[in-house]
Amino acid sequence: MTYKEWRTLTLIAPTPSDPPMPQHASGPSPSLDLSRLHDLISRHADGLIVEDEHRELAAVLEADPTARQLWFLRNDIDLGLAADAERNRGGVVGPWPAATARREPLPGPRAAAAGASMALAGIAIGIFGASAVWALTLPGQGAAGTTIPVLSESFERGQAKTVPGLPRGLADPDGDLWRGDEARVVTAMQEIEPVSGSRMLRFERATHVGENSPKSAWSDVYRLVDARPYILMAEGRPITARLAADVTMAADACGPDEKYSASVHLYAFDRDISDAPQPLPLEWVRENCVASGTKKVPLECGQQGWRRVTVDASLPPEAKFVLLHLSAVRDRPKQTSEPAVFAGHFLDDVSLELFVGNQRQ
């Protein structure tokens, strides 16, 4: 279906052959401007929306059920076009933004679920790091025992290196980017191939510009995720957050007396962290989070392939935001007069998922 056909469909009454659409007793708000809504949704799907338009679209979707109905109808159409493109070309085309691009074709219902979540991510975390909080559930996404994909990062598109420092909350203009110590996106090197695709993140130093940490042995990268729309999908059911990532180390990246490891942490908060001290100290993070999980694994010099590391945390009902924290660590020697330098330590295929119900997959 073309955009013109979609626009026509949503401006006229459905024919008997059209699939039934949910009806609301109150109908659309008298102030709802359908033409403007179509333009905003299309600009969002095309990646052309600007900040003021994003806020306008978020407000309309939160306030009007008919607007939300048309939003999901457009997503359904885009997902159908994506499936056709996949069948015809063997590739995936979707309405999700570059920051959450998928690297592999996802067949059947899994593609639809992931695509719907990524379409919502365009409002939730994909463009400006601000969220539209809607009191609704995506069809089929909130049932107990299901998985809600929140973020999938393979570094295939977007930033080339980390933004210095820790996240600063939703007001941060770089809120959708990876922050932290010095690290950059690279292609295959030192006989290390990305997990899939052509790019991965390489840790470089245990510090960043503006930090005074001469004895640091941890090279840290962070991402703040607004999880409110996804948590709403669970409709009050128990939720477990899972952070997963692939890590590896090149054979020539360690000396005879050196030991390294990788660490993954997730922290959940009940509020935006914009009011936190700046620069954001990890002590504040640990004292103010409402849930956390951590796992540290050794990296073997010359290890074969990638190692998948996962950590889970049960989220309380008040959880709203999740801070991802992934690190390469020099365990030995412990301290020197300079921050640790990492000669071949890599990260790829980072994902954040929410498991609804008591059973984790």
Secondary structure by P-SEA (a helix, b strand, c coil): ccaaaaaaaaaccccccccccccccccccccccaaaaaaaaaaaaaccccaaaaaaaaaaaaccaaaaaaaaaaaaaaaaaaaaaaaaccccccccccccccccccccaaaaaaaaaaaaaaaccccccccccccccccccccccbbbbccccccccccccccccccccccccccccccccbbbbbccccccccccccbbbbbcccccccccccccccbbbbbbbbaaaaaaaacccbbbbbbbbbbbbcccccccccccbbbbbbbbbccccccccccccaaaaaaccccccbbbbbbccccccbbbbbbbbbbcccccbbbbbbbcccccccccccccccccccccbbbbbbbcccccc
